[in-house]
Amino acid sequence: MSTTFAAGPVRVRVPATSANLGPGFDALGLALGLYDDVAAEVTASGVTVSVTGEGAGDLPTDDGHLVVRAMRATFDALGGQPSGLAVECVNRIPQARGLGSSSAAIVAGVLLARALVADGERLDPAGVLRLAAQLEGHPDNVAPCLLGGFTVAWTEPAGARAVSLPVADGVRPTVLVPTERGLTASARAALPATVPHGDAALNAGRAALLVHALTAEPALLLPATVDRLHQDYRASSMSATAAVVGELREAGVAAVVSGAGPTVLALSELPKGFEAGTDWQVLRLPADVRGAQVRRGTLGHAERDPVAAGRKS
């Protein structure tokens, strides 16, 4: 049976995310109020991709673009490929900084393709998460991007699963984004094959405490964000990040490496007079509570502004 495609364009807004949050390695994530806007429609032939904002001039503008690759995988899951595609990306999430830019692209691609197939809703929300996590390799960023809020994700034999929890009012996310980039693969390569039992036990307790701190008692965020599984092992490859995290924690701020870095995430207020330096951009971002949002139609004027959604320094 041939696939029937919906007429007209669709668009999606996807939030930035921060994974790990200290002790919750590969499991915990938080959606942040900084967004990429992506639109797509089926065309008669070929593939065109336009990119504005972050990654413009660097990202592929053909089938190699991650949004298109995710769309292709989703079309395959739904029964067939369209004759052509036109994709427009307005990117605000910094690339290769530990803020979930690749997960945002994957989630955008899966949701756009699903919306462009006439009966695409047979890929239910649980299936969307499983496919996005399969494409990304782990669910800790795709889960908050899809669901919004603070998420706990895990993987079963059938694939990824996740729950979204509300974020307490006292949580005050700020990201400190360096000019340098990082690579998740390199960050993972720095991790040892095994860790001491005591370190694993400590992280299990702190990750459990972090669920309580983020959802009910932000005063406990500093002890709840202690980590011994990944940040120290990666410190030598991102010394500036490690120094900022250390300085903020000494000042009583619940600061962690965002994802694989090198961005720093602070979950409580920065101290008065704190200066990160000229190589860092400081963005105060609310927690996003809605997750990815799909609409019919093209991107509007505001959506096409590469600095219009959420960026506040």
C-alpha positions as CSV (number, residue, x, y, z in Angstrom):
1,M,0.0,0.0,0.0
2,S,1.4,3.4,-1.0
3,T,1.9,6.1,1.6
4,T,-0.5,9.1,1.3
5,F,1.1,12.5,2.3
6,A,-0.8,15.4,3.9
7,A,-1.1,18.6,1.8
8,G,0.7,21.8,2.8
9,P,3.5,22.5,5.1
10,V,3.9,21.7,8.8
11,R,6.1,23.3,11.4
12,V,7.5,22.3,14.8
13,R,9.1,24.2,17.7
14,V,11.6,22.1,19.7
15,P,13.2,23.1,23.0
16,A,16.9,23.0,24.1
17,T,17.6,20.4,26.7
18,S,20.2,19.7,29.4
19,A,20.9,16.0,30.2
20,N,22.5,14.3,33.2
21,L,22.0,17.2,35.6
22,G,24.9,16.0,37.6
23,P,24.3,12.5,39.0
24,G,21.5,11.4,36.5
25,F,23.9,10.1,33.8
26,D,22.0,9.0,30.7
27,A,18.7,9.2,32.6
28,L,17.7,12.7,33.7
29,G,17.0,15.7,31.5
30,L,15.4,19.2,31.6
31,A,13.7,21.1,28.8
32,L,14.8,24.7,28.5
33,G,13.0,27.8,27.1
34,L,15.3,28.2,24.0
35,Y,13.9,26.9,20.7
36,D,14.6,25.8,17.2
37,D,11.8,26.3,14.7
38,V,11.6,23.9,11.7
39,A,9.1,23.7,8.8
40,A,8.8,21.1,6.1
41,E,6.6,20.2,3.2
42,V,6.4,17.5,0.5
43,T,7.6,18.7,-2.9
44,A,7.6,17.2,-6.4
45,S,11.3,16.2,-6.3
46,G,14.6,16.8,-4.7
47,V,15.6,17.9,-1.2
48,T,16.3,21.5,-0.2
49,V,17.2,22.7,3.3
50,S,17.7,26.2,4.4
51,V,19.4,27.0,7.7
52,T,19.2,30.4,9.6
53,G,21.0,31.1,12.9
54,E,23.1,28.5,14.7
55,G,24.9,26.3,12.2
56,A,24.2,28.4,9.1
57,G,27.0,27.8,6.6
58,D,28.2,24.7,8.5
59,L,25.3,22.3,8.5
60,P,24.4,20.2,5.4
61,T,21.6,21.6,3.2
62,D,20.7,18.2,1.6
63,D,19.9,14.7,2.7
64,G,22.8,14.8,5.1
65,H,21.0,17.2,7.4
66,L,20.0,15.5,10.6
67,V,16.4,16.7,10.4
68,V,16.1,15.1,7.0
69,R,17.8,11.9,8.1
70,A,15.3,11.7,11.0
71,M,12.4,12.4,8.6
72,R,13.6,9.6,6.2
73,A,13.8,7.1,9.1
74,T,10.3,8.1,10.1
75,F,8.9,7.9,6.6
76,D,10.4,4.4,6.4
77,A,8.6,3.4,9.6
78,L,5.4,4.7,8.3
79,G,5.6,3.0,4.9
80,G,7.3,5.1,2.3
81,Q,9.2,8.1,1.1
82,P,7.8,11.3,-0.4
83,S,8.8,12.5,-3.9
84,G,10.7,15.5,-2.5
85,L,11.1,17.6,0.6
86,A,11.7,21.3,1.4
87,V,12.9,22.0,4.9
88,E,13.4,25.4,6.6
89,C,15.4,25.5,9.9
90,V,15.7,28.6,12.2
91,N,18.2,27.5,14.8
92,R,18.8,29.1,18.2
93,I,20.1,26.2,20.2
94,P,23.9,26.3,20.2
95,Q,25.5,23.5,18.2
96,A,27.8,21.0,19.9
97,R,27.6,22.7,23.3
98,G,25.7,20.1,25.4
99,L,22.3,21.7,25.0
100,G,20.6,19.0,22.9
101,S,20.9,20.5,19.4
102,S,21.1,17.0,17.8
103,S,18.2,15.7,19.8
104,A,16.1,18.8,18.8
105,A,16.9,18.1,15.2
106,I,15.9,14.4,15.5
107,V,12.7,15.2,17.4
108,A,11.8,17.8,14.8
109,G,12.4,15.4,12.0
110,V,10.4,12.6,13.5
111,L,7.4,14.9,14.3
112,L,7.5,16.7,11.0
113,A,7.5,13.4,9.0
114,R,4.7,12.0,11.2
115,A,2.6,15.1,10.5
116,L,3.2,14.9,6.8
117,V,1.9,11.4,6.5
118,A,-1.9,11.3,6.3
119,D,-2.2,8.6,8.9
120,G,1.0,9.4,10.7
121,E,-0.7,9.3,14.1
122,R,-0.5,5.5,14.0
123,L,3.0,6.2,15.2
124,D,1.8,7.0,18.7
125,P,3.7,9.3,21.2
126,A,5.4,6.2,22.8
127,G,6.5,5.2,19.3
128,V,7.8,8.7,18.6
129,L,10.0,8.5,21.7
130,R,11.3,5.0,20.9
131,L,12.2,6.1,17.4
132,A,13.9,9.3,18.4
133,A,15.9,7.6,21.1
134,Q,16.9,4.9,18.7
135,L,18.2,7.5,16.2
136,E,20.0,9.5,19.0
137,G,21.4,6.5,20.7
138,H,20.1,7.3,24.2
139,P,16.9,8.9,25.5
140,D,18.1,11.5,28.1
141,N,17.8,14.5,25.7
142,V,15.0,13.4,23.4
143,A,12.7,12.7,26.3
144,P,12.6,16.3,27.7
145,C,12.6,17.7,24.1
146,L,9.5,15.7,23.4
147,L,7.7,15.9,26.7
148,G,8.9,19.1,28.3
149,G,9.7,19.6,32.0
150,F,12.0,17.4,34.0
151,T,12.2,13.9,32.7
152,V,13.3,10.5,33.9
153,A,14.1,8.2,30.9
154,W,15.0,4.6,30.8
155,T,15.3,1.8,28.2
156,E,13.5,-1.5,28.1
157,P,13.9,-4.4,25.6
158,A,11.1,-2.8,23.6
159,G,12.8,0.6,23.6
160,A,13.0,3.9,25.4
161,R,10.4,5.1,27.9
162,A,10.1,8.3,29.9
163,V,8.0,10.3,32.4
164,S,7.8,14.0,32.7
165,L,7.6,15.7,36.1
166,P,6.7,19.3,37.0
167,V,9.6,21.6,38.0
168,A,9.4,23.4,41.3
169,D,9.0,27.2,41.2
170,G,12.3,27.8,42.9
171,V,14.4,26.2,40.2
172,R,16.2,29.0,38.3
173,P,18.1,27.6,35.3
174,T,20.9,29.6,33.8
175,V,23.3,28.2,31.1
176,L,26.8,29.5,30.6
177,V,27.7,28.7,27.0
178,P,31.4,28.9,25.9
179,T,32.6,29.8,22.5
180,E,34.4,26.4,22.2
181,R,32.5,23.4,21.0
182,G,32.5,19.8,22.3
183,L,31.7,16.4,20.9
184,T,29.6,13.8,22.7
185,A,31.6,11.0,21.2
186,S,34.9,12.5,22.6
187,A,33.3,13.1,26.0
188,R,32.1,9.5,26.2
189,A,35.5,8.2,25.2
190,A,36.9,9.8,28.3
191,L,34.8,7.6,30.6
192,P,36.2,4.5,32.2
193,A,34.8,1.0,31.5
194,T,34.1,0.5,35.2
195,V,33.7,2.8,38.3
196,P,34.0,2.1,42.0
197,H,31.0,0.6,43.7
198,G,31.0,3.5,46.2
199,D,30.8,6.1,43.5
200,A,27.9,4.3,41.8
201,A,26.1,4.0,45.1
202,L,26.6,7.7,45.8
203,N,25.3,8.7,42.4
204,A,22.2,6.5,42.8
205,G,21.4,8.3,46.1
206,R,22.0,11.8,44.7
207,A,20.0,11.1,41.6
208,A,17.1,10.1,43.7
209,L,17.5,13.2,45.8
210,L,17.6,15.3,42.7
211,V,14.1,14.1,41.7
212,H,12.8,15.5,45.0
213,A,14.9,18.7,44.8
214,L,13.8,19.6,41.3
215,T,10.2,18.9,41.9
216,A,9.6,19.9,45.5
217,E,12.6,21.2,47.5
218,P,15.1,23.3,45.5
219,A,17.0,24.1,48.6
220,L,18.5,20.7,48.3
221,L,19.8,21.2,44.7
222,L,23.4,21.7,45.7
223,P,23.9,18.3,47.5
224,A,21.5,16.7,45.0
225,T,23.8,17.5,42.0
226,V,27.0,15.9,43.3
227,D,28.3,13.5,40.7
228,R,31.2,10.9,40.6
229,L,30.3,9.0,37.4
230,H,31.3,11.3,34.6
231,Q,32.2,15.0,35.3
232,D,35.6,14.4,36.9
233,Y,36.7,12.0,34.2
234,R,35.9,14.6,31.5
235,A,37.3,17.6,33.4
236,S,40.8,17.5,31.7
237,S,39.3,17.8,28.3
238,M,37.2,20.9,29.3
239,S,39.2,22.6,31.9
240,A,37.5,26.0,31.6
241,T,34.1,24.3,32.1
242,A,35.4,22.4,35.2
243,A,36.7,25.6,36.6
244,V,33.4,27.4,36.2
245,V,31.5,24.5,37.7
246,G,33.9,24.4,40.7
247,E,33.8,28.1,41.3
248,L,30.0,28.2,41.2
249,R,29.6,25.2,43.5
250,E,32.1,26.7,46.0
251,A,29.8,29.8,46.0
252,G,26.8,27.5,46.9
253,V,25.3,27.3,43.3
254,A,24.0,24.0,42.1
255,A,26.1,23.9,38.9
256,V,26.8,21.0,36.6
257,V,28.1,20.2,33.2
258,S,25.2,20.3,30.7
259,G,25.1,17.0,28.9
260,A,28.5,16.2,27.5
261,G,29.5,19.8,27.8
262,P,31.1,22.2,27.5
263,T,28.1,24.3,28.6
264,V,27.6,24.8,32.3
265,L,24.0,24.6,33.8
266,A,23.3,26.4,37.0
267,L,20.0,25.4,38.6
268,S,20.0,28.1,41.2
269,E,20.7,31.9,41.1
270,L,24.2,33.0,40.2
271,P,26.1,34.9,42.9
272,K,25.9,38.7,42.6
273,G,28.9,40.1,40.8
274,F,29.9,36.7,39.2
275,E,31.6,37.2,35.8
276,A,32.0,34.2,33.5
277,G,34.4,36.1,31.2
278,T,34.2,37.2,27.6
279,D,34.4,33.6,26.2
280,W,31.0,32.8,27.8
281,Q,27.5,33.7,27.0
282,V,25.1,33.7,30.0
283,L,21.5,32.9,29.3
284,R,18.8,32.8,31.9
285,L,16.2,30.4,30.6
286,P,13.0,29.1,32.1
287,A,12.2,25.5,32.2
288,D,10.1,24.6,29.2
289,V,6.9,22.8,30.3
290,R,5.3,21.9,26.9
291,G,7.9,20.1,24.9
292,A,7.8,19.9,21.2
293,Q,4.9,21.6,19.5
294,V,3.6,20.8,16.0
295,R,1.4,23.1,13.9
296,R,0.1,23.3,10.4
297,G,1.5,26.0,8.1
298,T,4.8,27.8,7.4
299,L,7.0,29.6,9.9
300,G,5.7,33.0,10.8
301,H,7.7,36.2,10.9
302,A,8.7,35.9,14.6
303,E,9.6,32.2,14.2
304,R,12.0,33.2,11.4
305,D,13.9,35.5,13.7
306,P,17.0,33.6,14.8
307,V,17.1,35.4,18.2
308,A,13.4,35.7,19.0
309,A,12.7,32.6,21.0
310,G,13.9,32.6,24.6
311,R,17.4,34.0,24.4
312,K,17.9,36.5,27.3
313,S,21.3,37.4,28.7
